[in-house]
Amino acid sequence: MMFQSKLDRAMAWLKDKNKDQKSINQNDTERIYDEDQLDYYDPRAEWLAEENDKVHLEKGDLLAIIISAFLVFSPIILFLILILILVIKL
């Protein structure tokens, strides 16, 4: 493969990062988890879920989203209107 060394380096970095994150989560979970309970509460998981839900848009992103939606859906809507007009006339 062309970029095998870069791929190996990236995978090693990701593995190291996940190992560090897993050890942090495992220590927090051990404090909260009780063997007798089937469900346990992990406050870090809730915090991470809230953090991942936030989408930060830059200045022109909303306008770009609206324009792209218009470009995608306007031909479809025009085609459906054309079919509707042809059906009504016949």
N, CA, C and O atoms as CSV, one atom per row, in Angstrom:
chain,resi,resn,atom,element,x,y,z
A,1,MET,N,N,0.841,-1.171,0.000
A,1,MET,CA,C,0.000,0.000,0.000
A,1,MET,C,C,0.896,1.247,0.000
A,1,MET,O,O,2.014,1.221,0.514
A,2,MET,N,N,0.387,2.330,-0.581
A,2,MET,CA,C,1.207,3.524,-0.734
A,2,MET,C,C,1.535,4.191,0.597
A,2,MET,O,O,2.684,4.563,0.833
A,3,PHE,N,N,0.559,4.343,1.452
A,3,PHE,CA,C,0.730,5.094,2.683
A,3,PHE,C,C,0.698,4.175,3.900
A,3,PHE,O,O,0.121,4.528,4.929
A,4,GLN,N,N,1.311,3.005,3.789
A,4,GLN,CA,C,1.254,2.026,4.872
A,4,GLN,C,C,1.897,2.564,6.149
A,4,GLN,O,O,1.374,2.331,7.239
A,5,SER,N,N,3.014,3.273,6.042
A,5,SER,CA,C,3.675,3.784,7.249
A,5,SER,C,C,2.813,4.835,7.944
A,5,SER,O,O,2.741,4.865,9.172
A,6,LYS,N,N,2.161,5.694,7.168
A,6,LYS,CA,C,1.265,6.692,7.765
A,6,LYS,C,C,0.069,6.019,8.419
A,6,LYS,O,O,-0.364,6.421,9.499
A,7,LEU,N,N,-0.464,4.996,7.763
A,7,LEU,CA,C,-1.598,4.264,8.314
A,7,LEU,C,C,-1.209,3.565,9.614
A,7,LEU,O,O,-1.958,3.604,10.590
A,8,ASP,N,N,-0.043,2.930,9.629
A,8,ASP,CA,C,0.419,2.259,10.850
A,8,ASP,C,C,0.626,3.252,11.980
A,8,ASP,O,O,0.264,2.978,13.124
A,9,ARG,N,N,1.203,4.398,11.669
A,9,ARG,CA,C,1.437,5.420,12.688
A,9,ARG,C,C,0.116,5.956,13.238
A,9,ARG,O,O,-0.019,6.157,14.445
A,10,ALA,N,N,-0.856,6.185,12.359
A,10,ALA,CA,C,-2.163,6.676,12.800
A,10,ALA,C,C,-2.881,5.636,13.648
A,10,ALA,O,O,-3.509,5.983,14.649
A,11,MET,N,N,-2.799,4.373,13.266
A,11,MET,CA,C,-3.452,3.319,14.043
A,11,MET,C,C,-2.791,3.159,15.413
A,11,MET,O,O,-3.481,2.920,16.404
A,12,ALA,N,N,-1.470,3.288,15.483
A,12,ALA,CA,C,-0.784,3.205,16.771
A,12,ALA,C,C,-1.181,4.370,17.666
A,12,ALA,O,O,-1.381,4.189,18.867
A,13,TRP,N,N,-1.298,5.567,17.091
A,13,TRP,CA,C,-1.721,6.732,17.874
A,13,TRP,C,C,-3.138,6.544,18.390
A,13,TRP,O,O,-3.423,6.847,19.549
A,14,LEU,N,N,-4.029,6.047,17.537
A,14,LEU,CA,C,-5.419,5.830,17.931
A,14,LEU,C,C,-5.519,4.765,19.020
A,14,LEU,O,O,-6.300,4.909,19.961
A,15,LYS,N,N,-4.740,3.710,18.895
A,15,LYS,CA,C,-4.743,2.650,19.905
A,15,LYS,C,C,-4.254,3.188,21.243
A,15,LYS,O,O,-4.819,2.861,22.287
A,16,ASP,N,N,-3.211,4.007,21.222
A,16,ASP,CA,C,-2.691,4.601,22.451
A,16,ASP,C,C,-3.706,5.560,23.069
A,16,ASP,O,O,-3.889,5.574,24.286
A,17,LYS,N,N,-4.360,6.353,22.239
A,17,LYS,CA,C,-5.366,7.295,22.729
A,17,LYS,C,C,-6.541,6.557,23.360
A,17,LYS,O,O,-7.022,6.948,24.423
A,18,ASN,N,N,-7.004,5.491,22.709
A,18,ASN,CA,C,-8.125,4.722,23.243
A,18,ASN,C,C,-7.750,4.004,24.530
A,18,ASN,O,O,-8.590,3.842,25.415
A,19,LYS,N,N,-6.498,3.571,24.643
A,19,LYS,CA,C,-6.057,2.908,25.863
A,19,LYS,C,C,-6.097,3.887,27.037
A,19,LYS,O,O,-6.542,3.532,28.128
A,20,ASP,N,N,-5.632,5.119,26.812
A,20,ASP,CA,C,-5.672,6.131,27.867
A,20,ASP,C,C,-7.108,6.456,28.256
A,20,ASP,O,O,-7.419,6.553,29.443
A,21,GLN,N,N,-7.978,6.623,27.278
A,21,GLN,CA,C,-9.382,6.948,27.546
A,21,GLN,C,C,-10.067,5.791,28.270
A,21,GLN,O,O,-10.882,6.014,29.165
A,22,LYS,N,N,-9.741,4.562,27.888
A,22,LYS,CA,C,-10.358,3.390,28.515
A,22,LYS,C,C,-9.947,3.290,29.978
A,22,LYS,O,O,-10.769,2.948,30.829
A,23,SER,N,N,-8.683,3.585,30.280
A,23,SER,CA,C,-8.243,3.507,31.673
A,23,SER,C,C,-8.909,4.587,32.520
A,23,SER,O,O,-9.225,4.342,33.684
A,24,ILE,N,N,-9.129,5.776,31.961
A,24,ILE,CA,C,-9.816,6.846,32.693
A,24,ILE,C,C,-11.258,6.447,32.957
A,24,ILE,O,O,-11.743,6.580,34.080
A,25,ASN,N,N,-11.951,5.957,31.926
A,25,ASN,CA,C,-13.349,5.554,32.084
A,25,ASN,C,C,-13.484,4.371,33.024
A,25,ASN,O,O,-14.445,4.295,33.790
A,26,GLN,N,N,-12.537,3.449,32.975
A,26,GLN,CA,C,-12.610,2.269,33.821
A,26,GLN,C,C,-12.459,2.657,35.291
A,26,GLN,O,O,-13.143,2.095,36.146
A,27,ASN,N,N,-11.581,3.603,35.597
A,27,ASN,CA,C,-11.413,4.043,36.979
A,27,ASN,C,C,-12.666,4.740,37.483
A,27,ASN,O,O,-13.076,4.517,38.623
A,28,ASP,N,N,-13.285,5.580,36.659
A,28,ASP,CA,C,-14.512,6.268,37.063
A,28,ASP,C,C,-15.659,5.289,37.239
A,28,ASP,O,O,-16.457,5.429,38.166
A,29,THR,N,N,-15.749,4.307,36.365
A,29,THR,CA,C,-16.842,3.342,36.425
A,29,THR,C,C,-16.699,2.441,37.643
A,29,THR,O,O,-17.701,2.062,38.249
A,30,GLU,N,N,-15.479,2.096,38.006
A,30,GLU,CA,C,-15.279,1.229,39.169
A,30,GLU,C,C,-15.760,1.895,40.445
A,30,GLU,O,O,-16.233,1.214,41.355
A,31,ARG,N,N,-15.648,3.211,40.529
A,31,ARG,CA,C,-16.118,3.903,41.725
A,31,ARG,C,C,-17.634,3.868,41.833
A,31,ARG,O,O,-18.168,3.770,42.937
A,32,ILE,N,N,-18.334,3.945,40.712
A,32,ILE,CA,C,-19.785,4.074,40.718
A,32,ILE,C,C,-20.469,2.716,40.637
A,32,ILE,O,O,-21.554,2.549,41.195
A,33,TYR,N,N,-19.875,1.750,39.968
A,33,TYR,CA,C,-20.526,0.481,39.688
A,33,TYR,C,C,-20.613,-0.380,40.936
A,33,TYR,O,O,-19.640,-0.532,41.675
A,34,ASP,N,N,-21.778,-0.931,41.155
A,34,ASP,CA,C,-22.005,-1.854,42.255
A,34,ASP,C,C,-22.363,-3.194,41.644
A,34,ASP,O,O,-23.211,-3.255,40.754
A,35,GLU,N,N,-21.741,-4.262,42.095
A,35,GLU,CA,C,-21.960,-5.582,41.520
A,35,GLU,C,C,-23.411,-6.030,41.620
A,35,GLU,O,O,-23.875,-6.788,40.769
A,36,ASP,N,N,-24.137,-5.582,42.636
A,36,ASP,CA,C,-25.517,-6.009,42.840
A,36,ASP,C,C,-26.487,-5.290,41.913
A,36,ASP,O,O,-27.608,-5.756,41.710
A,37,GLN,N,N,-26.081,-4.190,41.363
A,37,GLN,CA,C,-26.977,-3.418,40.503
A,37,GLN,C,C,-26.830,-3.862,39.050
A,37,GLN,O,O,-25.728,-4.131,38.573
A,38,LEU,N,N,-27.958,-3.930,38.367
A,38,LEU,CA,C,-27.907,-4.239,36.942
A,38,LEU,C,C,-27.618,-2.984,36.133
A,38,LEU,O,O,-26.929,-3.038,35.115
A,39,ASP,N,N,-28.141,-1.872,36.584
A,39,ASP,CA,C,-27.915,-0.594,35.925
A,39,ASP,C,C,-27.036,0.264,36.818
A,39,ASP,O,O,-27.131,0.200,38.043
A,40,TYR,N,N,-26.199,1.049,36.212
A,40,TYR,CA,C,-25.389,1.977,36.990
A,40,TYR,C,C,-25.351,3.310,36.269
A,40,TYR,O,O,-25.538,3.383,35.054
A,41,TYR,N,N,-25.110,4.344,37.022
A,41,TYR,CA,C,-25.108,5.706,36.505
A,41,TYR,C,C,-23.673,6.144,36.291
A,41,TYR,O,O,-22.845,6.080,37.201
A,42,ASP,N,N,-23.391,6.587,35.085
A,42,ASP,CA,C,-22.059,7.079,34.752
A,42,ASP,C,C,-22.178,8.546,34.345
A,42,ASP,O,O,-22.600,8.831,33.225
A,43,PRO,N,N,-21.819,9.479,35.218
A,43,PRO,CA,C,-21.979,10.898,34.882
A,43,PRO,C,C,-21.105,11.336,33.715
A,43,PRO,O,O,-21.473,12.253,32.980
A,44,ARG,N,N,-19.960,10.699,33.534
A,44,ARG,CA,C,-19.096,11.068,32.409
A,44,ARG,C,C,-19.759,10.740,31.079
A,44,ARG,O,O,-19.610,11.483,30.109
A,45,ALA,N,N,-20.491,9.627,31.028
A,45,ALA,CA,C,-21.161,9.248,29.785
A,45,ALA,C,C,-22.227,10.270,29.420
A,45,ALA,O,O,-22.390,10.608,28.248
A,46,GLU,N,N,-22.946,10.758,30.407
A,46,GLU,CA,C,-23.970,11.771,30.147
A,46,GLU,C,C,-23.322,13.063,29.661
A,46,GLU,O,O,-23.814,13.696,28.727
A,47,TRP,N,N,-22.231,13.448,30.290
A,47,TRP,CA,C,-21.533,14.669,29.905
A,47,TRP,C,C,-20.980,14.548,28.487
A,47,TRP,O,O,-21.082,15.489,27.699
A,48,LEU,N,N,-20.397,13.397,28.158
A,48,LEU,CA,C,-19.853,13.200,26.816
A,48,LEU,C,C,-20.959,13.180,25.769
A,48,LEU,O,O,-20.764,13.678,24.660
A,49,ALA,N,N,-22.113,12.614,26.101
A,49,ALA,CA,C,-23.232,12.594,25.155
A,49,ALA,C,C,-23.724,14.008,24.882
A,49,ALA,O,O,-24.027,14.348,23.738
A,50,GLU,N,N,-23.807,14.835,25.921
A,50,GLU,CA,C,-24.233,16.220,25.728
A,50,GLU,C,C,-23.210,16.990,24.900
A,50,GLU,O,O,-23.578,17.819,24.068
A,51,GLU,N,N,-21.943,16.719,25.123
A,51,GLU,CA,C,-20.889,17.412,24.387
A,51,GLU,C,C,-20.913,17.026,22.905
A,51,GLU,O,O,-20.673,17.869,22.041
A,52,ASN,N,N,-21.199,15.757,22.611
A,52,ASN,CA,C,-21.224,15.301,21.223
A,52,ASN,C,C,-22.456,15.797,20.484
A,52,ASN,O,O,-22.434,15.887,19.256
A,53,ASP,N,N,-23.530,16.122,21.197
A,53,ASP,CA,C,-24.751,16.595,20.552
A,53,ASP,C,C,-24.625,18.027,20.051
A,53,ASP,O,O,-25.356,18.428,19.145
A,54,LYS,N,N,-23.727,18.791,20.614
A,54,LYS,CA,C,-23.584,20.190,20.227
A,54,LYS,C,C,-22.882,20.280,18.870
A,54,LYS,O,O,-21.811,19.708,18.669
A,55,VAL,N,N,-23.504,21.003,17.953
A,55,VAL,CA,C,-22.916,21.213,16.634
A,55,VAL,C,C,-22.584,22.693,16.517
A,55,VAL,O,O,-23.458,23.552,16.638
A,56,HIS,N,N,-21.333,22.972,16.286
A,56,HIS,CA,C,-20.895,24.355,16.169
A,56,HIS,C,C,-20.812,24.716,14.688
A,56,HIS,O,O,-20.031,24.129,13.940
A,57,LEU,N,N,-21.622,25.684,14.275
A,57,LEU,CA,C,-21.628,26.134,12.889
A,57,LEU,C,C,-20.817,27.413,12.761
A,57,LEU,O,O,-20.830,28.268,13.647
A,58,GLU,N,N,-20.121,27.526,11.659
A,58,GLU,CA,C,-19.383,28.751,11.400
A,58,GLU,C,C,-20.305,29.770,10.753
A,58,GLU,O,O,-21.501,29.527,10.589
A,59,LYS,N,N,-19.739,30.909,10.388
A,59,LYS,CA,C,-20.539,32.052,9.948
A,59,LYS,C,C,-21.428,31.740,8.748
A,59,LYS,O,O,-22.616,32.058,8.788
A,60,GLY,N,N,-20.914,31.140,7.695
A,60,GLY,CA,C,-21.695,30.931,6.482
A,60,GLY,C,C,-22.285,29.543,6.339
A,60,GLY,O,O,-22.841,29.219,5.290
A,61,ASP,N,N,-22.178,28.715,7.367
A,61,ASP,CA,C,-22.631,27.335,7.255
A,61,ASP,C,C,-24.139,27.212,7.083
A,61,ASP,O,O,-24.599,26.397,6.283
A,62,LEU,N,N,-24.908,27.994,7.806
A,62,LEU,CA,C,-26.365,27.892,7.722
A,62,LEU,C,C,-26.845,28.281,6.323
A,62,LEU,O,O,-27.723,27.622,5.766
A,63,LEU,N,N,-26.284,29.329,5.763
A,63,LEU,CA,C,-26.638,29.741,4.404
A,63,LEU,C,C,-26.265,28.651,3.397
A,63,LEU,O,O,-27.025,28.381,2.467
A,64,ALA,N,N,-25.118,28.033,3.576
A,64,ALA,CA,C,-24.693,26.958,2.675
A,64,ALA,C,C,-25.623,25.754,2.774
A,64,ALA,O,O,-25.912,25.113,1.764
A,65,ILE,N,N,-26.091,25.444,3.967
A,65,ILE,CA,C,-27.026,24.332,4.151
A,65,ILE,C,C,-28.342,24.624,3.448
A,65,ILE,O,O,-28.905,23.749,2.791
A,66,ILE,N,N,-28.835,25.849,3.583
A,66,ILE,CA,C,-30.104,26.227,2.948
A,66,ILE,C,C,-29.980,26.195,1.428
A,66,ILE,O,O,-30.869,25.686,0.746
A,67,ILE,N,N,-28.888,26.731,0.895
A,67,ILE,CA,C,-28.687,26.737,-0.560
A,67,ILE,C,C,-28.565,25.313,-1.094
A,67,ILE,O,O,-29.149,24.992,-2.130
A,68,SER,N,N,-27.822,24.462,-0.408
A,68,SER,CA,C,-27.672,23.084,-0.884
A,68,SER,C,C,-28.991,22.327,-0.813
A,68,SER,O,O,-29.288,21.524,-1.698
A,69,ALA,N,N,-29.787,22.569,0.225
A,69,ALA,CA,C,-31.109,21.926,0.302
A,69,ALA,C,C,-31.994,22.400,-0.843
A,69,ALA,O,O,-32.722,21.607,-1.440
A,70,PHE,N,N,-31.931,23.680,-1.146
A,70,PHE,CA,C,-32.713,24.223,-2.267
A,70,PHE,C,C,-32.278,23.587,-3.585
A,70,PHE,O,O,-33.121,23.224,-4.405
A,71,LEU,N,N,-30.978,23.450,-3.792
A,71,LEU,CA,C,-30.477,22.854,-5.031
A,71,LEU,C,C,-30.840,21.375,-5.151
A,71,LEU,O,O,-31.026,20.866,-6.256
A,72,VAL,N,N,-30.937,20.701,-4.034
A,72,VAL,CA,C,-31.271,19.279,-4.067
A,72,VAL,C,C,-32.762,19.066,-4.270
A,72,VAL,O,O,-33.170,18.252,-5.099
A,73,PHE,N,N,-33.580,19.798,-3.513
A,73,PHE,CA,C,-35.013,19.518,-3.511
A,73,PHE,C,C,-35.803,20.271,-4.579
A,73,PHE,O,O,-36.894,19.832,-4.941
A,74,SER,N,N,-35.296,21.381,-5.091
A,74,SER,CA,C,-36.072,22.135,-6.083
A,74,SER,C,C,-36.299,21.355,-7.380
A,74,SER,O,O,-37.415,21.411,-7.897
A,75,PRO,N,N,-35.335,20.639,-7.941
A,75,PRO,CA,C,-35.643,19.851,-9.146
A,75,PRO,C,C,-36.680,18.753,-8.883
A,75,PRO,O,O,-37.515,18.466,-9.740
A,76,ILE,N,N,-36.625,18.154,-7.723
A,76,ILE,CA,C,-37.600,17.116,-7.380
A,76,ILE,C,C,-38.994,17.715,-7.294
A,76,ILE,O,O,-39.950,17.148,-7.824
A,77,ILE,N,N,-39.113,18.849,-6.635
A,77,ILE,CA,C,-40.417,19.509,-6.494
A,77,ILE,C,C,-40.928,19.966,-7.859
A,77,ILE,O,O,-42.113,19.811,-8.155
A,78,LEU,N,N,-40.056,20.521,-8.689
A,78,LEU,CA,C,-40.471,20.939,-10.034
A,78,LEU,C,C,-40.946,19.750,-10.868
A,78,LEU,O,O,-41.925,19.861,-11.605
A,79,PHE,N,N,-40.270,18.637,-10.758
A,79,PHE,CA,C,-40.671,17.431,-11.478
A,79,PHE,C,C,-42.041,16.943,-11.005
A,79,PHE,O,O,-42.873,16.556,-11.825
A,80,LEU,N,N,-42.282,16.957,-9.705
A,80,LEU,CA,C,-43.583,16.543,-9.174
A,80,LEU,C,C,-44.694,17.501,-9.603
A,80,LEU,O,O,-45.805,17.069,-9.910
A,81,ILE,N,N,-44.397,18.788,-9.624
A,81,ILE,CA,C,-45.394,19.766,-10.090
A,81,ILE,C,C,-45.702,19.543,-11.565
A,81,ILE,O,O,-46.861,19.628,-11.970
A,82,LEU,N,N,-44.691,19.261,-12.368
A,82,LEU,CA,C,-44.890,18.980,-13.788
A,82,LEU,C,C,-45.773,17.748,-13.981
A,82,LEU,O,O,-46.676,17.764,-14.817
A,83,ILE,N,N,-45.529,16.702,-13.232
A,83,ILE,CA,C,-46.366,15.501,-13.307
A,83,ILE,C,C,-47.793,15.824,-12.892
A,83,ILE,O,O,-48.738,15.361,-13.530
A,84,LEU,N,N,-47.965,16.607,-11.841
A,84,LEU,CA,C,-49.297,16.990,-11.373
A,84,LEU,C,C,-50.046,17.782,-12.446
A,84,LEU,O,O,-51.234,17.552,-12.671
A,85,ILE,N,N,-49.365,18.697,-13.095
A,85,ILE,CA,C,-49.995,19.495,-14.160
A,85,ILE,C,C,-50.396,18.604,-15.331
A,85,ILE,O,O,-51.486,18.762,-15.881
A,86,LEU,N,N,-49.533,17.677,-15.717
A,86,LEU,CA,C,-49.856,16.773,-16.822
A,86,LEU,C,C,-51.030,15.857,-16.481
A,86,LEU,O,O,-51.859,15.572,-17.345
A,87,VAL,N,N,-51.109,15.401,-15.251
A,87,VAL,CA,C,-52.205,14.522,-14.836
A,87,VAL,C,C,-53.520,15.284,-14.809
A,87,VAL,O,O,-54.551,14.748,-15.215
A,88,ILE,N,N,-53.501,16.511,-14.342
A,88,ILE,CA,C,-54.729,17.312,-14.262
A,88,ILE,C,C,-55.242,17.645,-15.664
A,88,ILE,O,O,-56.454,17.628,-15.881
A,89,LYS,N,N,-54.368,17.943,-16.612
A,89,LYS,CA,C,-54.789,18.300,-17.972
A,89,LYS,C,C,-55.325,17.095,-18.730
A,89,LYS,O,O,-56.185,17.245,-19.597
A,90,LEU,N,N,-54.837,15.921,-18.420
A,90,LEU,CA,C,-55.298,14.729,-19.151
A,90,LEU,C,C,-56.512,14.226,-18.470
A,90,LEU,O,O,-57.090,13.227,-18.897
